[in-house]
Each structure stands twice: as C-alpha cells, then as structure tokens.
Amino acid sequence: MQSLDIVQHAWKAFATHDADRIAAVFTEDAEWLAPPGNATAVALDGPSHLVGREAIVRFLAEDFPRFFVSDVTLTFHGFHADGDRVVVEETMTATLANGNHYANDYCFVFELREGLVHRVREYMDTARGHRMVFGEAR
C-alpha cells in the first residue's frame, strides 16, 4: 500500500470510532501533536500532544464523538504525498456537545513508519476554534 492509500485508509478508520480499527493504523509509539491550548483540548481538559497509540485511540474513539456530537462532515481539499509523508488539507464541520456549530480548516502532516502512522502534526485556526467552542468572549 502506498503512503497516500495508508493515510486515506486511516481517515476511514477514524470515522468509524472503532478502537480496534483505529489502533490498527498507528505504531505503538505514535504521536499526535495539535497546537497547544487548542479549543478541543481545553474543553476536554486534555493534552494537545497525544503520546502513544492508546492515547490517540482513546481520543478518536471516545473523546472526539463526545465533543463533536453530530453532523460531522469532512471535506477533503487535497492529499499530497512525498515518500513517507502525507499532507492532508480539509474542512471539518460539526455540531458540538454545547449545541454550537463548528467549522474550521485543517492541515495535517502524517509521517509513516513501516506502513503505519507514526506521527501526526495538526494545524488549524485556533482563535476561530475558541470562538466556536467558547463564544466571542475568548
């Protein structure tokens, strides 16, 4: 499987919220790095840097669907592969647990090792995310 196929397969696994399917796409020592203080991490009182397959799986299988409760839609704008690195551009919309509408643009950089996701670096508009999650006051 080519790197582009591996990452597209990973996104399909994420969407299931099935812990076993998600775990199967990550190395045991995988990391997921999001911007410090991003709204999701703050609202869930969790870290912005997830270390280890178990922590990543818990977030994607349990925490994500608890926070983004319905109408989750991903619009992919591009998948760009260079060897074991894949860049994904997307827009995510959803309804949050607090009833607010969420819409933000993301860029993810996936680093693969031996056919599995080893590291994900996530970039988004953190100020926009805070406004949608917590309101204009922040």
ABEGO torsion letter per residue (X at the ends): XBAAAAAAAAAAAAAAGBAAAAAAABBAABBBBBBBGBAAAAAAGBBABBBEAAAAAAAAAAAAAAABABGBBBBBAEBBBBEABBBBBBBBBBBBAAGBBBBBBBBBBBBBBGGBBABBBBBBBAAAAAAAAAEAAX
